[in-house]
Amino acid sequence: RNLQSSLNRQRDLTEEVEKERQNLELSVIQRTQDLANRLNQIRSAAEISRSISSVLNLDELLQQVVELVQARFNLYYVGVFLIDKTGKFAILKAGTGTAGKEMLSRQHQLLVAGASMIGWATANQKSRIALDTGAEAVRFNNPYLPDTRSEMALPILSRGVTLGALTVQSDKPNAFDNDDITILSGIADSLAVAIENADLFSTTRQNLEEIRL
C-alpha cells in the first residue's frame, strides 16, 4: 500500500509538472506573438508617418491616413475630425467605408466638450479609451457604426493648439491598451505636422496665384 501510494503521488507530481510545462510553453508562445504584433504595429506607424509626410493636398492626406490606419491595425472604422473656425465643433473630414461616406455626405459634426469621445478628447487635449462602449458614459452612440465595441479618440495637437481628433474603432471589446495609445498618438502627431504643411502649401499657392494675377 505504501508503495502504491508513493507511485500515485509520483504520478500526480509528474502530471502537475507536465501541466506547468505546457502552460509555460503557451505563455512563451503568446508573449512572442504579442511582441511580434506590437513590432508590426510600430513598423506600420512608421510607414504611415512616412507616407503622409509627402502629401500636400489636405483632403487626400486625411483620407489616406484613415485608410492606412484601418488596414494596418485591422480596425472596424477610422475617422478624422478637424475643428472649425469657431472652435465649437469638430467636423468629420475623412472616414472609412460606407459609414464614412454617408457621414461625410451629411457633414457629420460633434460638439467640442460635448457628450462624445471626440468632444472630450478635443476639449481636454488627451486621449480617451472606451473598452466597453455600452458602459462608457462619455460617448456618442453613432447609428452608422452599430458594431463598435471599443473606441479610442486621440487629439491632433500642434504647439498646444487642438487641430482635431482621430477616432479608431474596433468591433471587438477590450481591443486597445496604453501601448496602442502611444503608437497611435505618434501617428496623430505626424498627422498634425502634415496638416500644417498642407495648410501652409495651400496658403502659399493662393498667395502666389494672387501675385501672378
C-alpha positions in Angstrom: 0.0 0.0 0.0 2.8 2.4 0.8 4.5 1.7 -2.5 1.2 2.2 -4.4 0.6 5.5 -2.5 4.1 6.6 -3.4 3.6 5.8 -7.0 0.3 7.7 -7.1 2.0 10.8 -5.6 4.8 10.5 -8.1 2.3 10.2 -11.0 0.3 13.2 -9.7 3.5 15.2 -9.4 4.6 14.2 -12.9 1.2 15.3 -14.3 1.4 18.6 -12.5 4.9 19.3 -13.8 3.8 18.5 -17.3 0.8 20.9 -17.0 3.1 23.6 -15.8 5.5 23.0 -18.7 2.6 23.2 -21.2 1.3 26.4 -19.6 4.8 27.9 -19.7 5.1 27.0 -23.4 1.8 28.5 -24.1 2.8 31.7 -22.2 6.0 32.0 -24.2 4.2 31.5 -27.5 1.6 34.1 -26.5 4.2 36.6 -25.4 6.2 36.0 -28.6 3.1 36.6 -30.7 2.2 39.8 -28.7 5.7 41.1 -29.2 5.5 40.3 -33.0 2.2 42.1 -33.2 3.5 45.1 -31.4 6.6 45.3 -33.6 4.3 45.1 -36.6 2.2 48.0 -35.3 5.3 50.1 -34.7 6.5 49.4 -38.3 3.1 50.2 -39.6 3.0 53.5 -37.7 6.4 54.5 -39.1 5.2 53.6 -42.6 2.1 55.7 -42.2 4.1 58.6 -40.9 6.4 58.4 -43.9 3.5 58.1 -46.3 1.6 61.1 -45.1 4.6 63.4 -44.9 4.8 63.8 -48.7 1.0 64.5 -49.3 0.2 68.2 -49.6 -3.5 68.1 -50.5 -5.4 68.1 -47.3 -8.4 66.1 -48.4 -6.2 63.4 -50.0 -4.0 63.4 -46.9 -6.8 62.8 -44.4 -8.4 60.1 -46.5 -5.1 58.3 -47.0 -4.4 58.4 -43.2 -7.7 56.8 -42.2 -7.5 54.1 -44.8 -3.9 53.2 -43.9 -4.6 53.1 -40.2 -7.7 51.0 -40.7 -5.9 48.5 -42.9 -2.6 48.3 -40.9 -4.3 47.9 -37.5 -7.3 45.8 -38.7 -9.9 48.2 -37.4 -13.7 48.5 -37.8 -13.7 52.2 -38.6 -11.3 55.2 -38.6 -12.2 58.8 -38.9 -10.5 62.3 -38.7 -12.3 65.4 -37.3 -11.0 68.9 -37.7 -12.0 71.9 -35.5 -14.0 74.5 -37.4 -13.1 78.2 -37.3 -15.4 79.0 -34.4 -13.7 76.3 -32.3 -17.1 75.0 -31.2 -17.4 71.9 -33.5 -15.3 69.0 -34.6 -16.3 68.3 -38.3 -15.7 64.9 -39.9 -13.3 65.4 -42.8 -12.4 61.7 -43.6 -13.8 58.3 -42.8 -13.5 54.8 -43.9 -16.1 52.5 -45.6 -19.7 53.1 -46.4 -20.3 54.6 -42.9 -17.6 57.2 -43.5 -19.0 58.2 -46.9 -22.5 58.5 -45.5 -21.4 60.7 -42.6 -19.3 62.9 -44.9 -22.2 63.4 -47.2 -24.3 64.5 -44.1 -21.5 66.8 -42.9 -21.3 64.9 -39.6 -20.0 67.0 -36.7 -19.7 66.8 -32.9 -19.7 69.5 -30.3 -16.3 70.2 -28.7 -16.6 69.3 -25.0 -19.9 67.6 -25.8 -21.0 64.1 -24.8 -18.8 62.2 -27.2 -15.3 60.7 -27.2 -14.2 63.2 -29.8 -15.7 66.1 -27.9 -13.9 65.1 -24.7 -10.5 64.5 -26.4 -10.6 67.8 -28.3 -11.6 69.8 -25.2 -9.2 68.1 -22.8 -6.3 67.6 -25.3 -6.0 64.0 -24.0 -6.7 60.5 -25.4 -9.6 58.5 -24.2 -10.4 54.8 -24.5 -13.7 53.1 -24.2 -13.1 49.3 -23.9 -16.8 48.7 -23.5 -18.8 51.2 -25.4 -22.1 50.0 -23.8 -20.7 51.1 -20.4 -18.9 54.3 -21.5 -20.6 57.4 -20.0 -19.0 59.8 -22.5 -19.7 58.5 -25.9 -21.8 59.5 -28.9 -23.9 56.5 -30.0 -23.5 56.5 -33.7 -26.2 54.7 -35.7 -23.9 54.4 -38.7 -21.4 52.3 -36.7 -23.6 49.8 -34.8 -20.9 47.2 -34.4 -18.4 49.3 -32.5 -17.4 47.7 -29.2 -14.2 49.5 -28.4 -13.2 53.1 -29.3 -10.3 55.4 -28.9 -10.2 59.1 -29.5 -6.8 60.8 -29.9 -6.4 64.6 -30.1 -4.4 66.1 -33.0 -2.3 68.8 -31.4 0.2 71.4 -32.7 2.1 73.7 -30.4 -0.6 73.4 -27.7 -3.5 74.0 -30.2 -6.1 71.4 -30.9 -6.5 70.9 -34.7 -8.9 68.0 -34.4 -9.0 64.4 -33.4 -8.5 60.8 -34.7 -11.2 58.2 -33.9 -10.3 54.5 -34.1 -13.0 51.9 -33.5 -13.0 48.1 -33.2 -15.8 45.6 -33.4 -14.1 43.6 -30.5 -14.3 44.5 -26.8 -11.1 45.4 -24.9 -9.3 46.0 -28.2 -7.0 48.8 -27.1 -4.4 49.3 -24.3 -1.9 52.0 -23.3 0.6 50.8 -25.8 -2.0 51.4 -28.6 -2.4 55.0 -27.3 1.4 55.5 -27.5 1.6 54.1 -31.1 -1.5 55.9 -32.4 -0.6 59.1 -30.7 2.6 59.1 -32.7 0.5 58.9 -35.9 -1.7 61.7 -34.6 1.4 63.9 -34.0 2.7 63.1 -37.5 -0.7 64.0 -38.9 -0.7 67.3 -37.1 2.6 68.2 -38.8 1.3 67.0 -42.2 -1.9 69.1 -41.8 0.1 72.2 -41.0 2.3 71.6 -44.1 -0.7 71.1 -46.3 -2.3 74.3 -44.9 1.0 76.2 -45.5 1.3 74.8 -49.0 -2.3 75.8 -49.8 -1.8 79.3 -48.4 1.4 79.8 -50.3 -0.1 78.6 -53.5 -3.1 81.1 -53.1 -0.7 83.9 -52.4 1.4 83.1 -55.5 -1.8 83.0 -57.6 -2.8 86.4 -56.3 0.6 87.8 -57.0 0.5 86.3 -60.5 -2.9 87.9 -61.2 
